[in-house]
Amino acid sequence: MRNTTPLLLTLLLTASSFALTEVDVPEEKPAPPAAPALKDAKLDLAPLEKIPPQKFSIHRLRGDGEIPVGSLALTTKLQKDAVTFEDTYTETRGGGDLVYTLTTTTTRTPALSPTAMTCKNKLNTMEQTFKVAVKEGTATVTAEGGAKVRDRTFNLSDNTPTWFGLFRIAPLLPRDKEQSWTVPALLHDFRLRPRDRELTITAHGLKPTFVDGKKVQWHYITIVPSNVDNVPDRDKIEIWLDDKGDLRELYIEDLRFTRITEKPAPAKKD
């Protein structure tokens, strides 16, 4: 039989040392506070009253470059209890221009969530009209003008902006420091279907970019699915504002919207 005394003594001493040794347990860092809902952001909507009509060119991005698609014209009206958009999306096709004429009434809140919409689309002699009415979180779509589409409904919270609402919201976001907000979905203005997944809107502050081959510092805003790492470009919305806070470019899905600005007229010679 082997002598186990030294082994038992070693085990006892080892156990004692563990009992007397204080183990360092790393403290759990508190989770960062959740980003607030966009509708609760402290934004001043008064500048919407002074926004002039705006026009954007549209290009479709491809792996080998980009192709022109059409144009987007935006008009914004700030009212006492609502905000109204009057927008025209024109897409050039081989058989003629497809034109969407949209009138949208939204809440007078930072999310500019729609309460009523009218979408008219026209291709040559074909015309269709769709209307959306929102009541207690439910949107109802009805078709007019011979459109053979059944009425349908979908959930629409008062914190859901539209694609074209982003053009109005982005210049209002604070730009002095990085901040984030959330929305439960984003509504496509003429497909009239929301993409139901939470999105996080983040204003990153000034970031370098290139304009006409020159490096500039512009304000950068992203909109991405919440709690998702390595978001592919197609699922990322990117917005660039110039140093004055005017929206200059917006990337969404495979489209790039670029602000068309009028060049100042040359000075007249005496």
C-alpha atoms as an extended CHARMM CRD file, in Angstrom:
* protein
*
       270  EXT
         1         1  MET       CA              0.0000000000        0.0000000000        0.0000000000  PROA      1               0.0000000000
         2         2  ARG       CA              1.2950000000        3.3550000000       -0.9760000000  PROA      2               0.0000000000
         3         3  ASN       CA              1.8870000000        6.0530000000        1.6170000000  PROA      3               0.0000000000
         4         4  THR       CA             -0.8020000000        8.7320000000        0.8600000000  PROA      4               0.0000000000
         5         5  THR       CA              0.0080000000       11.0970000000        3.7210000000  PROA      5               0.0000000000
         6         6  PRO       CA              2.1490000000       13.5470000000        1.6890000000  PROA      6               0.0000000000
         7         7  LEU       CA             -0.4830000000       13.5800000000       -1.0530000000  PROA      7               0.0000000000
         8         8  LEU       CA             -3.3550000000       14.2580000000        1.3630000000  PROA      8               0.0000000000
         9         9  LEU       CA             -1.3780000000       17.0320000000        3.0340000000  PROA      9               0.0000000000
        10        10  THR       CA             -0.6660000000       18.6190000000       -0.3280000000  PROA      10              0.0000000000
        11        11  LEU       CA             -4.3150000000       18.5000000000       -1.2710000000  PROA      11              0.0000000000
        12        12  LEU       CA             -5.3910000000       20.0290000000        2.0300000000  PROA      12              0.0000000000
        13        13  LEU       CA             -2.8550000000       22.8340000000        1.7640000000  PROA      13              0.0000000000
        14        14  THR       CA             -3.8660000000       23.4990000000       -1.8250000000  PROA      14              0.0000000000
        15        15  ALA       CA             -7.5420000000       23.6580000000       -0.8870000000  PROA      15              0.0000000000
        16        16  SER       CA             -6.7240000000       26.0370000000        1.9700000000  PROA      16              0.0000000000
        17        17  SER       CA             -4.8420000000       28.3560000000       -0.3180000000  PROA      17              0.0000000000
        18        18  PHE       CA             -7.8220000000       28.5120000000       -2.6930000000  PROA      18              0.0000000000
        19        19  ALA       CA            -10.1240000000       29.2760000000        0.2060000000  PROA      19              0.0000000000
        20        20  LEU       CA             -7.8720000000       32.1180000000        1.3670000000  PROA      20              0.0000000000
        21        21  THR       CA             -7.2000000000       33.5240000000       -2.1120000000  PROA      21              0.0000000000
        22        22  GLU       CA             -9.5850000000       36.2210000000       -3.2910000000  PROA      22              0.0000000000
        23        23  VAL       CA            -10.7040000000       35.5570000000       -6.8530000000  PROA      23              0.0000000000
        24        24  ASP       CA            -11.0390000000       38.6060000000       -9.1070000000  PROA      24              0.0000000000
        25        25  VAL       CA            -14.3750000000       38.4790000000      -10.9200000000  PROA      25              0.0000000000
        26        26  PRO       CA            -14.5840000000       40.9930000000      -13.7500000000  PROA      26              0.0000000000
        27        27  GLU       CA            -17.3890000000       43.4730000000      -13.2940000000  PROA      27              0.0000000000
        28        28  GLU       CA            -20.0670000000       43.4120000000      -15.9350000000  PROA      28              0.0000000000
        29        29  LYS       CA            -20.2240000000       46.6740000000      -17.7760000000  PROA      29              0.0000000000
        30        30  PRO       CA            -23.7400000000       48.1010000000      -17.9560000000  PROA      30              0.0000000000
        31        31  ALA       CA            -25.3270000000       47.8470000000      -21.3690000000  PROA      31              0.0000000000
        32        32  PRO       CA            -25.4790000000       51.1450000000      -23.2360000000  PROA      32              0.0000000000
        33        33  PRO       CA            -28.8800000000       52.8270000000      -22.9570000000  PROA      33              0.0000000000
        34        34  ALA       CA            -31.3080000000       51.9390000000      -25.7100000000  PROA      34              0.0000000000
        35        35  ALA       CA            -31.6320000000       54.5060000000      -28.4660000000  PROA      35              0.0000000000
        36        36  PRO       CA            -34.8850000000       56.4900000000      -28.1610000000  PROA      36              0.0000000000
        37        37  ALA       CA            -37.6800000000       56.3210000000      -30.6900000000  PROA      37              0.0000000000
        38        38  LEU       CA            -37.3100000000       58.8490000000      -33.4920000000  PROA      38              0.0000000000
        39        39  LYS       CA            -40.7580000000       60.3020000000      -32.7750000000  PROA      39              0.0000000000
        40        40  ASP       CA            -39.5200000000       61.2740000000      -29.2870000000  PROA      40              0.0000000000
        41        41  ALA       CA            -36.4100000000       63.0720000000      -30.5420000000  PROA      41              0.0000000000
        42        42  LYS       CA            -36.1310000000       66.7250000000      -29.6710000000  PROA      42              0.0000000000
        43        43  LEU       CA            -36.1590000000       68.1370000000      -33.1920000000  PROA      43              0.0000000000
        44        44  ASP       CA            -37.2480000000       71.5820000000      -34.3050000000  PROA      44              0.0000000000
        45        45  LEU       CA            -39.6260000000       71.1550000000      -37.2470000000  PROA      45              0.0000000000
        46        46  ALA       CA            -39.8480000000       74.8890000000      -37.9680000000  PROA      46              0.0000000000
        47        47  PRO       CA            -37.1320000000       74.7600000000      -40.7050000000  PROA      47              0.0000000000
        48        48  LEU       CA            -39.4980000000       72.6100000000      -42.8040000000  PROA      48              0.0000000000
        49        49  GLU       CA            -41.5010000000       75.7660000000      -43.4370000000  PROA      49              0.0000000000
        50        50  LYS       CA            -38.5800000000       77.3300000000      -45.2880000000  PROA      50              0.0000000000
        51        51  ILE       CA            -37.4630000000       74.3460000000      -47.3780000000  PROA      51              0.0000000000
        52        52  PRO       CA            -37.6490000000       75.3310000000      -51.0660000000  PROA      52              0.0000000000
        53        53  PRO       CA            -38.7130000000       72.7840000000      -53.7030000000  PROA      53              0.0000000000
        54        54  GLN       CA            -35.8620000000       70.3290000000      -54.2380000000  PROA      54              0.0000000000
        55        55  LYS       CA            -34.8690000000       68.0880000000      -57.1180000000  PROA      55              0.0000000000
        56        56  PHE       CA            -32.6380000000       65.0250000000      -57.1700000000  PROA      56              0.0000000000
        57        57  SER       CA            -31.2000000000       62.9260000000      -59.9690000000  PROA      57              0.0000000000
        58        58  ILE       CA            -31.4810000000       59.1430000000      -59.5310000000  PROA      58              0.0000000000
        59        59  HSD       CA            -28.9030000000       56.5560000000      -60.5700000000  PROA      59              0.0000000000
        60        60  ARG       CA            -29.0050000000       52.7820000000      -60.1840000000  PROA      60              0.0000000000
        61        61  LEU       CA            -25.7290000000       51.3710000000      -58.8630000000  PROA      61              0.0000000000
        62        62  ARG       CA            -24.2310000000       48.2780000000      -60.4380000000  PROA      62              0.0000000000
        63        63  GLY       CA            -21.0480000000       46.3200000000      -59.9810000000  PROA      63              0.0000000000
        64        64  ASP       CA            -19.6030000000       47.8170000000      -63.1500000000  PROA      64              0.0000000000
        65        65  GLY       CA            -20.8130000000       51.3750000000      -62.6130000000  PROA      65              0.0000000000
        66        66  GLU       CA            -24.1740000000       53.1300000000      -62.5720000000  PROA      66              0.0000000000
        67        67  ILE       CA            -26.9780000000       54.0660000000      -64.9560000000  PROA      67              0.0000000000
        68        68  PRO       CA            -29.3210000000       57.0710000000      -64.8530000000  PROA      68              0.0000000000
        69        69  VAL       CA            -32.8610000000       56.1940000000      -63.7810000000  PROA      69              0.0000000000
        70        70  GLY       CA            -34.7900000000       59.4450000000      -63.5330000000  PROA      70              0.0000000000
        71        71  SER       CA            -35.4890000000       62.2270000000      -61.0580000000  PROA      71              0.0000000000
        72        72  LEU       CA            -37.2680000000       63.0700000000      -57.8190000000  PROA      72              0.0000000000
        73        73  ALA       CA            -38.9170000000       66.4150000000      -57.0740000000  PROA      73              0.0000000000
        74        74  LEU       CA            -39.9000000000       67.2540000000      -53.4790000000  PROA      74              0.0000000000
        75        75  THR       CA            -42.1270000000       69.9860000000      -52.0500000000  PROA      75              0.0000000000
        76        76  THR       CA            -42.7650000000       70.3410000000      -48.3100000000  PROA      76              0.0000000000
        77        77  LYS       CA            -45.5150000000       72.2700000000      -46.5250000000  PROA      77              0.0000000000
        78        78  LEU       CA            -45.5500000000       72.7430000000      -42.7500000000  PROA      78              0.0000000000
        79        79  GLN       CA            -49.0590000000       73.1330000000      -41.3410000000  PROA      79              0.0000000000
        80        80  LYS       CA            -50.4500000000       73.7170000000      -37.8600000000  PROA      80              0.0000000000
        81        81  ASP       CA            -51.0870000000       70.0670000000      -37.0280000000  PROA      81              0.0000000000
        82        82  ALA       CA            -49.4470000000       68.1950000000      -39.8950000000  PROA      82              0.0000000000
        83        83  VAL       CA            -46.7920000000       68.1960000000      -42.6030000000  PROA      83              0.0000000000
        84        84  THR       CA            -47.6190000000       67.6700000000      -46.2810000000  PROA      84              0.0000000000
        85        85  PHE       CA            -45.3400000000       66.2540000000      -48.9730000000  PROA      85              0.0000000000
        86        86  GLU       CA            -46.0020000000       66.7580000000      -52.6770000000  PROA      86              0.0000000000
        87        87  ASP       CA            -43.5110000000       64.5950000000      -54.5360000000  PROA      87              0.0000000000
        88        88  THR       CA            -42.9660000000       63.4250000000      -58.1070000000  PROA      88              0.0000000000
        89        89  TYR       CA            -40.8160000000       60.3860000000      -58.8970000000  PROA      89              0.0000000000
        90        90  THR       CA            -40.0400000000       59.9740000000      -62.6090000000  PROA      90              0.0000000000
        91        91  GLU       CA            -38.4170000000       56.8240000000      -63.9420000000  PROA      91              0.0000000000
        92        92  THR       CA            -37.3000000000       56.7920000000      -67.5650000000  PROA      92              0.0000000000
        93        93  ARG       CA            -38.0950000000       53.5690000000      -69.4050000000  PROA      93              0.0000000000
        94        94  GLY       CA            -37.8430000000       52.3930000000      -72.9870000000  PROA      94              0.0000000000
        95        95  GLY       CA            -41.6060000000       52.5940000000      -73.4480000000  PROA      95              0.0000000000
        96        96  GLY       CA            -41.9630000000       56.0360000000      -71.8740000000  PROA      96              0.0000000000
        97        97  ASP       CA            -41.6820000000       57.7450000000      -68.4990000000  PROA      97              0.0000000000
        98        98  LEU       CA            -43.2690000000       56.0790000000      -65.4800000000  PROA      98              0.0000000000
        99        99  VAL       CA            -44.4060000000       58.9140000000      -63.2340000000  PROA      99              0.0000000000
       100       100  TYR       CA            -45.5070000000       58.6150000000      -59.6120000000  PROA      100             0.0000000000
       101       101  THR       CA            -47.2630000000       61.6640000000      -58.1900000000  PROA      101             0.0000000000
       102       102  LEU       CA            -47.5630000000       61.4630000000      -54.4240000000  PROA      102             0.0000000000
       103       103  THR       CA            -49.3350000000       63.5390000000      -51.8100000000  PROA      103             0.0000000000
       104       104  THR       CA            -48.5980000000       62.5230000000      -48.2200000000  PROA      104             0.0000000000
       105       105  THR       CA            -49.9280000000       63.9750000000      -44.9700000000  PROA      105             0.0000000000
       106       106  THR       CA            -47.8360000000       63.1550000000      -41.9050000000  PROA      106             0.0000000000
       107       107  THR       CA            -47.8310000000       63.6840000000      -38.1860000000  PROA      107             0.0000000000
       108       108  ARG       CA            -46.1510000000       66.8460000000      -37.0080000000  PROA      108             0.0000000000
       109       109  THR       CA            -43.5690000000       64.8420000000      -35.0860000000  PROA      109             0.0000000000
       110       110  PRO       CA            -39.8900000000       64.0580000000      -35.8080000000  PROA      110             0.0000000000
       111       111  ALA       CA            -40.8380000000       60.7120000000      -37.4400000000  PROA      111             0.0000000000
       112       112  LEU       CA            -43.1430000000       62.4340000000      -39.9730000000  PROA      112             0.0000000000
       113       113  SER       CA            -45.2110000000       59.2490000000      -39.9750000000  PROA      113             0.0000000000
       114       114  PRO       CA            -47.9430000000       59.2170000000      -42.6600000000  PROA      114             0.0000000000
       115       115  THR       CA            -51.6110000000       59.5570000000      -41.7360000000  PROA      115             0.0000000000
       116       116  ALA       CA            -52.9360000000       59.7060000000      -45.3280000000  PROA      116             0.0000000000
       117       117  MET       CA            -51.3780000000       59.1220000000      -48.7510000000  PROA      117             0.0000000000
       118       118  THR       CA            -52.4290000000       59.3750000000      -52.3930000000  PROA      118             0.0000000000
       119       119  CYS       CA            -50.2400000000       57.7580000000      -55.0400000000  PROA      119             0.0000000000
       120       120  LYS       CA            -50.9930000000       58.2270000000      -58.7340000000  PROA      120             0.0000000000
       121       121  ASN       CA            -48.8830000000       56.3920000000      -61.2700000000  PROA      121             0.0000000000
       122       122  LYS       CA            -48.9500000000       56.9300000000      -65.0000000000  PROA      122             0.0000000000
       123       123  LEU       CA            -47.1990000000       55.1730000000      -67.8720000000  PROA      123             0.0000000000
       124       124  ASN       CA            -48.2540000000       56.5550000000      -71.2670000000  PROA      124             0.0000000000
       125       125  THR       CA            -52.0850000000       56.2710000000      -71.2520000000  PROA      125             0.0000000000
       126       126  MET       CA            -52.2720000000       53.8810000000      -68.2920000000  PROA      126             0.0000000000
       127       127  GLU       CA            -53.1740000000       55.4640000000      -64.9580000000  PROA      127             0.0000000000
       128       128  GLN       CA            -53.7780000000       54.0760000000      -61.4810000000  PROA      128             0.0000000000
       129       129  THR       CA            -54.4840000000       55.6910000000      -58.1290000000  PROA      129             0.0000000000
       130       130  PHE       CA            -53.9360000000       54.2370000000      -54.6900000000  PROA      130             0.0000000000
       131       131  LYS       CA            -54.9880000000       55.8080000000      -51.4050000000  PROA      131             0.0000000000
       132       132  VAL       CA            -53.8370000000       55.0350000000      -47.8850000000  PROA      132             0.0000000000
       133       133  ALA       CA            -55.7410000000       55.9210000000      -44.7320000000  PROA      133             0.0000000000
       134       134  VAL       CA            -54.1640000000       55.3400000000      -41.3140000000  PROA      134             0.0000000000
       135       135  LYS       CA            -56.2680000000       54.8440000000      -38.2070000000  PROA      135             0.0000000000
       136       136  GLU       CA            -55.1690000000       53.5600000000      -34.8010000000  PROA      136             0.0000000000
       137       137  GLY       CA            -52.0090000000       51.9580000000      -36.1410000000  PROA      137             0.0000000000
       138       138  THR       CA            -53.6200000000       50.2520000000      -39.1420000000  PROA      138             0.0000000000
       139       139  ALA       CA            -53.0890000000       51.4550000000      -42.7220000000  PROA      139             0.0000000000
       140       140  THR       CA            -55.7140000000       50.5880000000      -45.3340000000  PROA      140             0.0000000000
       141       141  VAL       CA            -54.8000000000       50.7270000000      -49.0380000000  PROA      141             0.0000000000
       142       142  THR       CA            -57.5830000000       51.1510000000      -51.5930000000  PROA      142             0.0000000000
       143       143  ALA       CA            -57.2410000000       51.1930000000      -55.3750000000  PROA      143             0.0000000000
       144       144  GLU       CA            -59.0510000000       53.4980000000      -57.7820000000  PROA      144             0.0000000000
       145       145  GLY       CA            -59.0580000000       54.1790000000      -61.5120000000  PROA      145             0.0000000000
       146       146  GLY       CA            -59.5170000000       50.6110000000      -62.6870000000  PROA      146             0.0000000000
       147       147  ALA       CA            -56.6230000000       49.1510000000      -60.7300000000  PROA      147             0.0000000000
       148       148  LYS       CA            -57.3610000000       45.4620000000      -60.2570000000  PROA      148             0.0000000000
       149       149  VAL       CA            -55.8950000000       45.2080000000      -56.7840000000  PROA      149             0.0000000000
       150       150  ARG       CA            -57.7130000000       44.1290000000      -53.6470000000  PROA      150             0.0000000000
       151       151  ASP       CA            -57.8340000000       46.4590000000      -50.6940000000  PROA      151             0.0000000000
       152       152  ARG       CA            -55.2710000000       45.4860000000      -48.1050000000  PROA      152             0.0000000000
       153       153  THR       CA            -54.1490000000       46.5300000000      -44.6590000000  PROA      153             0.0000000000
       154       154  PHE       CA            -50.8880000000       46.5480000000      -42.7180000000  PROA      154             0.0000000000
       155       155  ASN       CA            -49.6590000000       47.7300000000      -39.3350000000  PROA      155             0.0000000000
       156       156  LEU       CA            -48.1480000000       51.2120000000      -39.2930000000  PROA      156             0.0000000000
       157       157  SER       CA            -46.9800000000       52.7730000000      -36.0550000000  PROA      157             0.0000000000
       158       158  ASP       CA            -46.7180000000       56.5140000000      -35.4980000000  PROA      158             0.0000000000
       159       159  ASN       CA            -42.9270000000       56.1120000000      -35.4220000000  PROA      159             0.0000000000
       160       160  THR       CA            -42.6350000000       54.9310000000      -39.0460000000  PROA      160             0.0000000000
       161       161  PRO       CA            -41.1880000000       57.3860000000      -41.6030000000  PROA      161             0.0000000000
       162       162  THR       CA            -41.2970000000       56.9580000000      -45.3720000000  PROA      162             0.0000000000
       163       163  TRP       CA            -38.4390000000       56.8230000000      -47.8780000000  PROA      163             0.0000000000
       164       164  PHE       CA            -39.0830000000       60.3780000000      -48.9850000000  PROA      164             0.0000000000
       165       165  GLY       CA            -39.6760000000       61.5030000000      -45.4060000000  PROA      165             0.0000000000
       166       166  LEU       CA            -35.9900000000       60.7890000000      -44.7690000000  PROA      166             0.0000000000
       167       167  PHE       CA            -35.0790000000       63.6370000000      -47.1290000000  PROA      167             0.0000000000
       168       168  ARG       CA            -36.8760000000       66.0000000000      -44.7280000000  PROA      168             0.0000000000
       169       169  ILE       CA            -35.8380000000       64.3750000000      -41.4370000000  PROA      169             0.0000000000
       170       170  ALA       CA            -32.0820000000       64.0600000000      -42.0280000000  PROA      170             0.0000000000
       171       171  PRO       CA            -31.2900000000       67.8220000000      -42.1280000000  PROA      171             0.0000000000
       172       172  LEU       CA            -33.1710000000       68.2740000000      -38.8190000000  PROA      172             0.0000000000
       173       173  LEU       CA            -31.1130000000       65.7510000000      -36.8340000000  PROA      173             0.0000000000
       174       174  PRO       CA            -28.5970000000       67.1350000000      -34.3130000000  PROA      174             0.0000000000
       175       175  ARG       CA            -25.0740000000       67.1110000000      -35.7220000000  PROA      175             0.0000000000
       176       176  ASP       CA            -22.9560000000       68.3230000000      -32.7940000000  PROA      176             0.0000000000
       177       177  LYS       CA            -22.2460000000       64.7880000000      -31.5060000000  PROA      177             0.0000000000
       178       178  GLU       CA            -22.9700000000       61.1800000000      -32.4290000000  PROA      178             0.0000000000
       179       179  GLN       CA            -26.5390000000       60.2250000000      -31.5600000000  PROA      179             0.0000000000
       180       180  SER       CA            -28.9450000000       57.4090000000      -32.4870000000  PROA      180             0.0000000000
       181       181  TRP       CA            -32.6920000000       56.8400000000      -32.7430000000  PROA      181             0.0000000000
       182       182  THR       CA            -34.8540000000       53.8600000000      -33.6960000000  PROA      182             0.0000000000
       183       183  VAL       CA            -37.8490000000       53.2590000000      -35.9460000000  PROA      183             0.0000000000
       184       184  PRO       CA            -39.8160000000       49.9720000000      -36.2250000000  PROA      184             0.0000000000
       185       185  ALA       CA            -39.9590000000       50.0410000000      -40.0250000000  PROA      185             0.0000000000
       186       186  LEU       CA            -39.6200000000       52.2130000000      -43.1150000000  PROA      186             0.0000000000
       187       187  LEU       CA            -42.4840000000       52.6890000000      -45.5730000000  PROA      187             0.0000000000
       188       188  HSD       CA            -41.8200000000       52.7640000000      -49.3190000000  PROA      188             0.0000000000
       189       189  ASP       CA            -43.7430000000       55.7300000000      -50.7110000000  PROA      189             0.0000000000
       190       190  PHE       CA            -45.1880000000       54.1410000000      -53.8620000000  PROA      190             0.0000000000
       191       191  ARG       CA            -44.8570000000       50.4210000000      -53.2290000000  PROA      191             0.0000000000
       192       192  LEU       CA            -46.9130000000       51.2040000000      -50.1330000000  PROA      192             0.0000000000
       193       193  ARG       CA            -45.4160000000       48.3520000000      -48.1370000000  PROA      193             0.0000000000
       194       194  PRO       CA            -43.3530000000       48.7170000000      -44.9710000000  PROA      194             0.0000000000
       195       195  ARG       CA            -40.2860000000       46.6420000000      -44.3070000000  PROA      195             0.0000000000
       196       196  ASP       CA            -41.0020000000       45.4510000000      -40.7950000000  PROA      196             0.0000000000
       197       197  ARG       CA            -37.7280000000       45.3710000000      -38.9100000000  PROA      197             0.0000000000
       198       198  GLU       CA            -36.2980000000       47.7820000000      -36.4090000000  PROA      198             0.0000000000
       199       199  LEU       CA            -33.8070000000       50.2490000000      -37.8080000000  PROA      199             0.0000000000
       200       200  THR       CA            -31.2930000000       52.4350000000      -36.0450000000  PROA      200             0.0000000000
       201       201  ILE       CA            -30.6450000000       55.9350000000      -37.3650000000  PROA      201             0.0000000000
       202       202  THR       CA            -27.2440000000       57.3300000000      -36.3610000000  PROA      202             0.0000000000
       203       203  ALA       CA            -25.8190000000       60.7900000000      -36.9730000000  PROA      203             0.0000000000
       204       204  HSD       CA            -22.0410000000       60.2640000000      -36.9920000000  PROA      204             0.0000000000
       205       205  GLY       CA            -20.8950000000       63.8650000000      -37.3170000000  PROA      205             0.0000000000
       206       206  LEU       CA            -18.4100000000       65.1200000000      -39.9020000000  PROA      206             0.0000000000
       207       207  LYS       CA            -16.6970000000       62.4690000000      -42.0090000000  PROA      207             0.0000000000
       208       208  PRO       CA            -14.3420000000       62.7730000000      -44.9990000000  PROA      208             0.0000000000
       209       209  THR       CA            -15.7040000000       62.1050000000      -48.4840000000  PROA      209             0.0000000000
       210       210  PHE       CA            -14.8770000000       63.1380000000      -52.0290000000  PROA      210             0.0000000000
       211       211  VAL       CA            -16.9250000000       65.5420000000      -54.1480000000  PROA      211             0.0000000000
       212       212  ASP       CA            -15.8320000000       66.1730000000      -57.7290000000  PROA      212             0.0000000000
       213       213  GLY       CA            -12.4450000000       64.6790000000      -56.8680000000  PROA      213             0.0000000000
       214       214  LYS       CA            -11.9360000000       66.9540000000      -53.8660000000  PROA      214             0.0000000000
       215       215  LYS       CA            -11.8140000000       65.7560000000      -50.2700000000  PROA      215             0.0000000000
       216       216  VAL       CA            -14.4200000000       67.4630000000      -48.0780000000  PROA      216             0.0000000000
       217       217  GLN       CA            -15.8790000000       67.0460000000      -44.6010000000  PROA      217             0.0000000000
       218       218  TRP       CA            -19.6130000000       66.3490000000      -44.7210000000  PROA      218             0.0000000000
       219       219  HSD       CA            -22.1110000000       65.1890000000      -42.1100000000  PROA      219             0.0000000000
       220       220  TYR       CA            -22.7270000000       61.4490000000      -42.3340000000  PROA      220             0.0000000000
       221       221  ILE       CA            -25.9190000000       59.5970000000      -41.3180000000  PROA      221             0.0000000000
       222       222  THR       CA            -26.5870000000       55.8670000000      -41.5320000000  PROA      222             0.0000000000
       223       223  ILE       CA            -29.7560000000       53.8090000000      -41.1540000000  PROA      223             0.0000000000
       224       224  VAL       CA            -29.1650000000       50.0970000000      -40.5520000000  PROA      224             0.0000000000
       225       225  PRO       CA            -31.0160000000       47.1000000000      -39.0750000000  PROA      225             0.0000000000
       226       226  SER       CA            -30.7190000000       47.2190000000      -35.2870000000  PROA      226             0.0000000000
       227       227  ASN       CA            -28.4270000000       44.7370000000      -33.5230000000  PROA      227             0.0000000000
       228       228  VAL       CA            -26.9430000000       43.3970000000      -36.7690000000  PROA      228             0.0000000000
       229       229  ASP       CA            -23.2020000000       43.2210000000      -37.4460000000  PROA      229             0.0000000000
       230       230  ASN       CA            -21.6030000000       43.4670000000      -40.8940000000  PROA      230             0.0000000000
       231       231  VAL       CA            -24.6250000000       44.9730000000      -42.6210000000  PROA      231             0.0000000000
       232       232  PRO       CA            -24.3820000000       44.5570000000      -46.4300000000  PROA      232             0.0000000000
       233       233  ASP       CA            -24.4400000000       47.7710000000      -48.4570000000  PROA      233             0.0000000000
       234       234  ARG       CA            -27.8840000000       47.0010000000      -49.9070000000  PROA      234             0.0000000000
       235       235  ASP       CA            -29.3870000000       46.9680000000      -46.4000000000  PROA      235             0.0000000000
       236       236  LYS       CA            -27.6350000000       50.1820000000      -45.3880000000  PROA      236             0.0000000000
       237       237  ILE       CA            -29.0580000000       53.6560000000      -46.0290000000  PROA      237             0.0000000000
       238       238  GLU       CA            -26.3850000000       56.3610000000      -46.2060000000  PROA      238             0.0000000000
       239       239  ILE       CA            -27.0570000000       60.0840000000      -46.1600000000  PROA      239             0.0000000000
       240       240  TRP       CA            -24.5910000000       62.9140000000      -46.7050000000  PROA      240             0.0000000000
       241       241  LEU       CA            -25.2480000000       66.5230000000      -45.7050000000  PROA      241             0.0000000000
       242       242  ASP       CA            -22.8700000000       69.2940000000      -46.6850000000  PROA      242             0.0000000000
       243       243  ASP       CA            -21.1700000000       71.5430000000      -44.1600000000  PROA      243             0.0000000000
       244       244  LYS       CA            -24.2620000000       73.8070000000      -44.1950000000  PROA      244             0.0000000000
       245       245  GLY       CA            -26.5510000000       70.9070000000      -43.3090000000  PROA      245             0.0000000000
       246       246  ASP       CA            -28.2020000000       70.5800000000      -46.7210000000  PROA      246             0.0000000000
       247       247  LEU       CA            -28.8750000000       67.0290000000      -47.9430000000  PROA      247             0.0000000000
       248       248  ARG       CA            -26.6760000000       66.3400000000      -50.9450000000  PROA      248             0.0000000000
       249       249  GLU       CA            -26.7330000000       62.5470000000      -51.4280000000  PROA      249             0.0000000000
       250       250  LEU       CA            -28.8300000000       59.6200000000      -50.2250000000  PROA      250             0.0000000000
       251       251  TYR       CA            -28.1180000000       55.9490000000      -50.9350000000  PROA      251             0.0000000000
       252       252  ILE       CA            -30.9200000000       53.4130000000      -50.4630000000  PROA      252             0.0000000000
       253       253  GLU       CA            -31.0590000000       49.8490000000      -51.7910000000  PROA      253             0.0000000000
       254       254  ASP       CA            -29.3170000000       50.0880000000      -55.2080000000  PROA      254             0.0000000000
       255       255  LEU       CA            -30.2270000000       53.7450000000      -55.8320000000  PROA      255             0.0000000000
       256       256  ARG       CA            -28.2920000000       56.9730000000      -55.3910000000  PROA      256             0.0000000000
       257       257  PHE       CA            -30.1910000000       60.2580000000      -55.1160000000  PROA      257             0.0000000000
       258       258  THR       CA            -28.0550000000       63.3520000000      -55.7840000000  PROA      258             0.0000000000
       259       259  ARG       CA            -29.2370000000       66.8920000000      -55.1600000000  PROA      259             0.0000000000
       260       260  ILE       CA            -29.4760000000       69.0420000000      -58.2850000000  PROA      260             0.0000000000
       261       261  THR       CA            -28.4100000000       72.5780000000      -57.4800000000  PROA      261             0.0000000000
       262       262  GLU       CA            -28.7170000000       75.5330000000      -59.7720000000  PROA      262             0.0000000000
       263       263  LYS       CA            -25.4340000000       77.1220000000      -60.6820000000  PROA      263             0.0000000000
       264       264  PRO       CA            -25.3470000000       80.8740000000      -60.1270000000  PROA      264             0.0000000000
       265       265  ALA       CA            -25.8080000000       82.8780000000      -63.2660000000  PROA      265             0.0000000000
       266       266  PRO       CA            -22.6020000000       84.4530000000      -64.5730000000  PROA      266             0.0000000000
       267       267  ALA       CA            -22.1330000000       88.1050000000      -63.7230000000  PROA      267             0.0000000000
       268       268  LYS       CA            -23.1960000000       90.4440000000      -66.4490000000  PROA      268             0.0000000000
       269       269  LYS       CA            -20.4950000000       92.5090000000      -68.0450000000  PROA      269             0.0000000000
       270       270  ASP       CA            -20.8950000000       96.2440000000      -67.9650000000  PROA      270             0.0000000000
